[in-house]
Structures are given as structure tokens and as C-alpha cells.
Amino acid sequence: MLLLVTILLVIGLLALTVLVGLTLTSLVTLITAPGQFVRLLRDRQLRRNHALEHATINVIEERFGPTRLAGLARQDGFLIFGPVAPTLVLEAAQEGLRRLQHGERQLAIHPRCGTTLVASQLVLALAFLATLLLLRQLSPLPFLVGLAAALLLGPRISPFLQRWVTTDSQVDGLAIQGLQPQLVPLQLPWTNVLVPVPGALLVRTGATEQASLAGSVTVLTPDARTYQVGRYQID
Ligand SMILES: [Zn+2]
């Protein structure tokens, strides 16, 4: 009898800890997740690089099927993590950029994007807290409702969030400026020691104008003929 009471008490305490923990995590998510989206909304360069990062992985996966590649957009370009040849990444980035510029906006959407995770966390938090407030009692139901909502809605909301908030497929004027290997910290087994190893490729991007305005050209003509200077036509 005493054993049964102890077991029930432990289970009850565990359930309470999980529910209280989940409530706190949900409240934190409700505060932090929208902030992450707002930060991205304000940073057009980051959203354009994010679009190109998705397009690059999409182009590679069109050719070779699903991969385990991951990406991370930055101000100066984007990182690609995973076993992939640098020449393939560069080629795919150039093709992705060209196709985005020609209006293939769906290339900027990727199902494995971190947006899906944040969207699912947000849905879980909202559904969990709403059910908890509605029932006003501690039971597994709010958690189950939250989980079902996150699994059902997260992946469906993500493409819209990617399209309107976390990426920007208007990449006119964006250019690929180079590719360089990046070191990533690798944790040695059974230790806390981190060792930098080559594990990512940085595709650097920048504005097209930067490159073409690097040098200036002055053309003086006595008559009104048309001149071709580099990529520019002067009338
Ligand atoms: Zn992404």
C-alpha cells in the first residue's frame, strides 16, 4: 500500500514538474519567437541570403534527392554544413540565384528550415496555454492538444512564414562573391574539449553594384553615338 502511494506520488510530482515546465517554456516561447521573426523582418540582407541558402539546397536536392545538408544565413552570405563538394555548392548557388531572379520563388522555401521548428513551438505554446486556461485544471490534455496542433499546423504555417517573413526571394542586385571553407567546433568524444575542424562552406554574397562600381569610367564623346563600356551602354 505504502509502495503504491509512493509510486503515485512520484508520478504525480513528475507530471506536475512537466506541466509547470511546459507552461514556463510556452510563456518564454510566446515572448521570444515573435521577436525572432521581427528581427528577420527588419533585416532584408539576411532574408535574401536565407532565400539563396534555401535555393542552393533545393537545387542540390533536385539533382541528388533529399540530403542531410543544413544551412545558416548570415549578413555576409550563408553557410552550408554537410558532406558536399565545394564546386557543387558554388554551382548550385549560382543556379539558385539565377532562377530566383527569374521568378522561381518556391526555391526560397525549404521544409527543413528552422522556421518550421519555431512555428511548431509557437503553435504548441499557444494551443497548450489556451487549453490550460479553458480547462483550468492540470491534466495531460493541454499537452496532447498542443502537440497535435504543433504537428498538424507547424509544417503548414512554415511555408507562409518563410515566404513573407523569414526569406526574401527578391534577390535582384545580389551577387555571389566567393566561397570559403569555415571551421566549426567539434566536441571530442567523452570530453568537453572543442576542436575547430573544417565542416562548413561560406558562400559570400554582396551587392552587384559594389563590384561594378569598384572602378569608375569616364567617356567623353564629341557626338551623340552609342558606346558600350563593360556591361553598360552609354547613349
Ligand atoms: Zn531556413
Boltz pocket constraint, residues with backbone or C-beta under 6 A from the ligand:
constraints:
  - pocket:
      binder: B
      contacts: [[A, 50], [A, 54], [A, 71], [A, 110], [A, 112], [A, 113], [A, 114], [A, 115]]
      max_distance: 6.0
